[in-house]
Amino acid sequence: MQINKNIAISDSGFLFNPATGESYSLNTTGTELLNLIKEGKTLDEITSIFIEKYDTDKITVEKDYQDFTEVIMQYNLSESDAK
């Protein structure tokens, strides 16, 4: 998945889509996940990072990733949906 390059993300979790004028708020984990996706990290890389950093397991991280990316696509924030 690729996040639309025009999406602005603040350190505090404020996300802004200049194409639509819509804004969203993310929690700390969501902000970190979105930034990792935007950096081009794979699901395996993200899973390793989250397992090392948080008290979690592979299944939970992968489920949360799936849920999060579905929302990203639903709000047309991914590169393929931005066209």
Chimera marker file (.cmm) of the C-alpha trace (Angstrom):
<marker_set name="trace">
<marker id="1" x="0.000" y="0.000" z="0.000" r="1" g="1" b="0" radius="0.5"/>
<marker id="2" x="1.127" y="3.523" z="-0.720" r="1" g="1" b="0" radius="0.5"/>
<marker id="3" x="-0.216" y="6.591" z="1.035" r="1" g="1" b="0" radius="0.5"/>
<marker id="4" x="-1.033" y="9.521" z="-1.231" r="1" g="1" b="0" radius="0.5"/>
<marker id="5" x="2.073" y="11.729" z="-1.300" r="1" g="1" b="0" radius="0.5"/>
<marker id="6" x="-0.026" y="14.868" z="-0.792" r="1" g="1" b="0" radius="0.5"/>
<marker id="7" x="-1.304" y="13.690" z="2.585" r="1" g="1" b="0" radius="0.5"/>
<marker id="8" x="0.206" y="15.763" z="5.386" r="1" g="1" b="0" radius="0.5"/>
<marker id="9" x="0.783" y="14.126" z="8.764" r="1" g="1" b="0" radius="0.5"/>
<marker id="10" x="1.777" y="16.096" z="11.845" r="1" g="1" b="0" radius="0.5"/>
<marker id="11" x="3.749" y="14.638" z="14.754" r="1" g="1" b="0" radius="0.5"/>
<marker id="12" x="0.652" y="14.999" z="16.912" r="1" g="1" b="0" radius="0.5"/>
<marker id="13" x="-1.437" y="12.767" z="14.631" r="1" g="1" b="0" radius="0.5"/>
<marker id="14" x="-3.290" y="15.387" z="12.617" r="1" g="1" b="0" radius="0.5"/>
<marker id="15" x="-3.754" y="14.157" z="9.054" r="1" g="1" b="0" radius="0.5"/>
<marker id="16" x="-4.820" y="16.513" z="6.251" r="1" g="1" b="0" radius="0.5"/>
<marker id="17" x="-5.895" y="15.660" z="2.717" r="1" g="1" b="0" radius="0.5"/>
<marker id="18" x="-5.408" y="18.827" z="0.617" r="1" g="1" b="0" radius="0.5"/>
<marker id="19" x="-7.299" y="17.325" z="-2.332" r="1" g="1" b="0" radius="0.5"/>
<marker id="20" x="-10.549" y="17.143" z="-0.359" r="1" g="1" b="0" radius="0.5"/>
<marker id="21" x="-9.898" y="19.540" z="2.526" r="1" g="1" b="0" radius="0.5"/>
<marker id="22" x="-10.736" y="16.772" z="4.988" r="1" g="1" b="0" radius="0.5"/>
<marker id="23" x="-8.760" y="16.238" z="8.163" r="1" g="1" b="0" radius="0.5"/>
<marker id="24" x="-8.489" y="13.318" z="10.548" r="1" g="1" b="0" radius="0.5"/>
<marker id="25" x="-6.997" y="12.654" z="13.970" r="1" g="1" b="0" radius="0.5"/>
<marker id="26" x="-4.872" y="9.601" z="14.637" r="1" g="1" b="0" radius="0.5"/>
<marker id="27" x="-3.694" y="8.208" z="17.937" r="1" g="1" b="0" radius="0.5"/>
<marker id="28" x="0.030" y="7.693" z="18.547" r="1" g="1" b="0" radius="0.5"/>
<marker id="29" x="0.037" y="4.143" z="17.208" r="1" g="1" b="0" radius="0.5"/>
<marker id="30" x="-1.966" y="5.116" z="14.123" r="1" g="1" b="0" radius="0.5"/>
<marker id="31" x="0.415" y="7.988" z="13.422" r="1" g="1" b="0" radius="0.5"/>
<marker id="32" x="3.410" y="5.684" z="13.721" r="1" g="1" b="0" radius="0.5"/>
<marker id="33" x="1.787" y="3.064" z="11.500" r="1" g="1" b="0" radius="0.5"/>
<marker id="34" x="0.839" y="5.601" z="8.834" r="1" g="1" b="0" radius="0.5"/>
<marker id="35" x="4.369" y="7.044" z="8.808" r="1" g="1" b="0" radius="0.5"/>
<marker id="36" x="5.878" y="3.563" z="8.436" r="1" g="1" b="0" radius="0.5"/>
<marker id="37" x="3.528" y="2.819" z="5.539" r="1" g="1" b="0" radius="0.5"/>
<marker id="38" x="4.386" y="6.176" z="3.973" r="1" g="1" b="0" radius="0.5"/>
<marker id="39" x="8.101" y="5.311" z="4.299" r="1" g="1" b="0" radius="0.5"/>
<marker id="40" x="7.421" y="2.192" z="2.231" r="1" g="1" b="0" radius="0.5"/>
<marker id="41" x="7.879" y="-0.362" z="5.018" r="1" g="1" b="0" radius="0.5"/>
<marker id="42" x="6.450" y="-3.801" z="4.296" r="1" g="1" b="0" radius="0.5"/>
<marker id="43" x="3.954" y="-5.564" z="6.539" r="1" g="1" b="0" radius="0.5"/>
<marker id="44" x="6.749" y="-7.860" z="7.756" r="1" g="1" b="0" radius="0.5"/>
<marker id="45" x="8.952" y="-4.869" z="8.648" r="1" g="1" b="0" radius="0.5"/>
<marker id="46" x="6.083" y="-3.110" z="10.412" r="1" g="1" b="0" radius="0.5"/>
<marker id="47" x="5.201" y="-6.296" z="12.288" r="1" g="1" b="0" radius="0.5"/>
<marker id="48" x="8.788" y="-6.675" z="13.520" r="1" g="1" b="0" radius="0.5"/>
<marker id="49" x="8.945" y="-3.029" z="14.611" r="1" g="1" b="0" radius="0.5"/>
<marker id="50" x="5.671" y="-3.217" z="16.534" r="1" g="1" b="0" radius="0.5"/>
<marker id="51" x="6.470" y="-6.566" z="18.185" r="1" g="1" b="0" radius="0.5"/>
<marker id="52" x="9.821" y="-5.199" z="19.356" r="1" g="1" b="0" radius="0.5"/>
<marker id="53" x="8.396" y="-1.876" z="20.547" r="1" g="1" b="0" radius="0.5"/>
<marker id="54" x="5.051" y="-2.936" z="22.032" r="1" g="1" b="0" radius="0.5"/>
<marker id="55" x="3.794" y="-5.880" z="24.062" r="1" g="1" b="0" radius="0.5"/>
<marker id="56" x="1.988" y="-7.552" z="21.165" r="1" g="1" b="0" radius="0.5"/>
<marker id="57" x="2.143" y="-10.511" z="18.796" r="1" g="1" b="0" radius="0.5"/>
<marker id="58" x="2.246" y="-11.078" z="15.045" r="1" g="1" b="0" radius="0.5"/>
<marker id="59" x="-1.437" y="-11.969" z="14.684" r="1" g="1" b="0" radius="0.5"/>
<marker id="60" x="-2.570" y="-8.813" z="16.496" r="1" g="1" b="0" radius="0.5"/>
<marker id="61" x="-0.265" y="-6.535" z="14.490" r="1" g="1" b="0" radius="0.5"/>
<marker id="62" x="-1.348" y="-8.057" z="11.182" r="1" g="1" b="0" radius="0.5"/>
<marker id="63" x="-5.051" y="-7.765" z="12.092" r="1" g="1" b="0" radius="0.5"/>
<marker id="64" x="-4.614" y="-4.146" z="13.191" r="1" g="1" b="0" radius="0.5"/>
<marker id="65" x="-2.686" y="-3.419" z="9.982" r="1" g="1" b="0" radius="0.5"/>
<marker id="66" x="-5.494" y="-4.904" z="7.865" r="1" g="1" b="0" radius="0.5"/>
<marker id="67" x="-8.144" y="-2.913" z="9.726" r="1" g="1" b="0" radius="0.5"/>
<marker id="68" x="-6.107" y="0.294" z="9.456" r="1" g="1" b="0" radius="0.5"/>
<marker id="69" x="-5.371" y="-0.076" z="5.741" r="1" g="1" b="0" radius="0.5"/>
<marker id="70" x="-9.042" y="-0.780" z="5.018" r="1" g="1" b="0" radius="0.5"/>
<marker id="71" x="-9.934" y="2.548" z="6.636" r="1" g="1" b="0" radius="0.5"/>
<marker id="72" x="-7.167" y="4.299" z="4.676" r="1" g="1" b="0" radius="0.5"/>
<marker id="73" x="-8.614" y="2.929" z="1.431" r="1" g="1" b="0" radius="0.5"/>
<marker id="74" x="-12.177" y="3.743" z="2.514" r="1" g="1" b="0" radius="0.5"/>
<marker id="75" x="-11.203" y="7.398" z="3.006" r="1" g="1" b="0" radius="0.5"/>
<marker id="76" x="-9.352" y="7.465" z="-0.339" r="1" g="1" b="0" radius="0.5"/>
<marker id="77" x="-5.987" y="8.202" z="1.261" r="1" g="1" b="0" radius="0.5"/>
<marker id="78" x="-4.027" y="5.540" z="-0.598" r="1" g="1" b="0" radius="0.5"/>
<marker id="79" x="-2.144" y="6.331" z="-3.783" r="1" g="1" b="0" radius="0.5"/>
<marker id="80" x="-4.238" y="4.014" z="-5.958" r="1" g="1" b="0" radius="0.5"/>
<marker id="81" x="-7.501" y="5.523" z="-4.656" r="1" g="1" b="0" radius="0.5"/>
<marker id="82" x="-6.405" y="9.140" z="-4.985" r="1" g="1" b="0" radius="0.5"/>
<marker id="83" x="-6.853" y="9.278" z="-8.769" r="1" g="1" b="0" radius="0.5"/>
<link id1="1" id2="2" r="1" g="1" b="0" radius="0.2"/>
<link id1="2" id2="3" r="1" g="1" b="0" radius="0.2"/>
<link id1="3" id2="4" r="1" g="1" b="0" radius="0.2"/>
<link id1="4" id2="5" r="1" g="1" b="0" radius="0.2"/>
<link id1="5" id2="6" r="1" g="1" b="0" radius="0.2"/>
<link id1="6" id2="7" r="1" g="1" b="0" radius="0.2"/>
<link id1="7" id2="8" r="1" g="1" b="0" radius="0.2"/>
<link id1="8" id2="9" r="1" g="1" b="0" radius="0.2"/>
<link id1="9" id2="10" r="1" g="1" b="0" radius="0.2"/>
<link id1="10" id2="11" r="1" g="1" b="0" radius="0.2"/>
<link id1="11" id2="12" r="1" g="1" b="0" radius="0.2"/>
<link id1="12" id2="13" r="1" g="1" b="0" radius="0.2"/>
<link id1="13" id2="14" r="1" g="1" b="0" radius="0.2"/>
<link id1="14" id2="15" r="1" g="1" b="0" radius="0.2"/>
<link id1="15" id2="16" r="1" g="1" b="0" radius="0.2"/>
<link id1="16" id2="17" r="1" g="1" b="0" radius="0.2"/>
<link id1="17" id2="18" r="1" g="1" b="0" radius="0.2"/>
<link id1="18" id2="19" r="1" g="1" b="0" radius="0.2"/>
<link id1="19" id2="20" r="1" g="1" b="0" radius="0.2"/>
<link id1="20" id2="21" r="1" g="1" b="0" radius="0.2"/>
<link id1="21" id2="22" r="1" g="1" b="0" radius="0.2"/>
<link id1="22" id2="23" r="1" g="1" b="0" radius="0.2"/>
<link id1="23" id2="24" r="1" g="1" b="0" radius="0.2"/>
<link id1="24" id2="25" r="1" g="1" b="0" radius="0.2"/>
<link id1="25" id2="26" r="1" g="1" b="0" radius="0.2"/>
<link id1="26" id2="27" r="1" g="1" b="0" radius="0.2"/>
<link id1="27" id2="28" r="1" g="1" b="0" radius="0.2"/>
<link id1="28" id2="29" r="1" g="1" b="0" radius="0.2"/>
<link id1="29" id2="30" r="1" g="1" b="0" radius="0.2"/>
<link id1="30" id2="31" r="1" g="1" b="0" radius="0.2"/>
<link id1="31" id2="32" r="1" g="1" b="0" radius="0.2"/>
<link id1="32" id2="33" r="1" g="1" b="0" radius="0.2"/>
<link id1="33" id2="34" r="1" g="1" b="0" radius="0.2"/>
<link id1="34" id2="35" r="1" g="1" b="0" radius="0.2"/>
<link id1="35" id2="36" r="1" g="1" b="0" radius="0.2"/>
<link id1="36" id2="37" r="1" g="1" b="0" radius="0.2"/>
<link id1="37" id2="38" r="1" g="1" b="0" radius="0.2"/>
<link id1="38" id2="39" r="1" g="1" b="0" radius="0.2"/>
<link id1="39" id2="40" r="1" g="1" b="0" radius="0.2"/>
<link id1="40" id2="41" r="1" g="1" b="0" radius="0.2"/>
<link id1="41" id2="42" r="1" g="1" b="0" radius="0.2"/>
<link id1="42" id2="43" r="1" g="1" b="0" radius="0.2"/>
<link id1="43" id2="44" r="1" g="1" b="0" radius="0.2"/>
<link id1="44" id2="45" r="1" g="1" b="0" radius="0.2"/>
<link id1="45" id2="46" r="1" g="1" b="0" radius="0.2"/>
<link id1="46" id2="47" r="1" g="1" b="0" radius="0.2"/>
<link id1="47" id2="48" r="1" g="1" b="0" radius="0.2"/>
<link id1="48" id2="49" r="1" g="1" b="0" radius="0.2"/>
<link id1="49" id2="50" r="1" g="1" b="0" radius="0.2"/>
<link id1="50" id2="51" r="1" g="1" b="0" radius="0.2"/>
<link id1="51" id2="52" r="1" g="1" b="0" radius="0.2"/>
<link id1="52" id2="53" r="1" g="1" b="0" radius="0.2"/>
<link id1="53" id2="54" r="1" g="1" b="0" radius="0.2"/>
<link id1="54" id2="55" r="1" g="1" b="0" radius="0.2"/>
<link id1="55" id2="56" r="1" g="1" b="0" radius="0.2"/>
<link id1="56" id2="57" r="1" g="1" b="0" radius="0.2"/>
<link id1="57" id2="58" r="1" g="1" b="0" radius="0.2"/>
<link id1="58" id2="59" r="1" g="1" b="0" radius="0.2"/>
<link id1="59" id2="60" r="1" g="1" b="0" radius="0.2"/>
<link id1="60" id2="61" r="1" g="1" b="0" radius="0.2"/>
<link id1="61" id2="62" r="1" g="1" b="0" radius="0.2"/>
<link id1="62" id2="63" r="1" g="1" b="0" radius="0.2"/>
<link id1="63" id2="64" r="1" g="1" b="0" radius="0.2"/>
<link id1="64" id2="65" r="1" g="1" b="0" radius="0.2"/>
<link id1="65" id2="66" r="1" g="1" b="0" radius="0.2"/>
<link id1="66" id2="67" r="1" g="1" b="0" radius="0.2"/>
<link id1="67" id2="68" r="1" g="1" b="0" radius="0.2"/>
<link id1="68" id2="69" r="1" g="1" b="0" radius="0.2"/>
<link id1="69" id2="70" r="1" g="1" b="0" radius="0.2"/>
<link id1="70" id2="71" r="1" g="1" b="0" radius="0.2"/>
<link id1="71" id2="72" r="1" g="1" b="0" radius="0.2"/>
<link id1="72" id2="73" r="1" g="1" b="0" radius="0.2"/>
<link id1="73" id2="74" r="1" g="1" b="0" radius="0.2"/>
<link id1="74" id2="75" r="1" g="1" b="0" radius="0.2"/>
<link id1="75" id2="76" r="1" g="1" b="0" radius="0.2"/>
<link id1="76" id2="77" r="1" g="1" b="0" radius="0.2"/>
<link id1="77" id2="78" r="1" g="1" b="0" radius="0.2"/>
<link id1="78" id2="79" r="1" g="1" b="0" radius="0.2"/>
<link id1="79" id2="80" r="1" g="1" b="0" radius="0.2"/>
<link id1="80" id2="81" r="1" g="1" b="0" radius="0.2"/>
<link id1="81" id2="82" r="1" g="1" b="0" radius="0.2"/>
<link id1="82" id2="83" r="1" g="1" b="0" radius="0.2"/>
</marker_set>
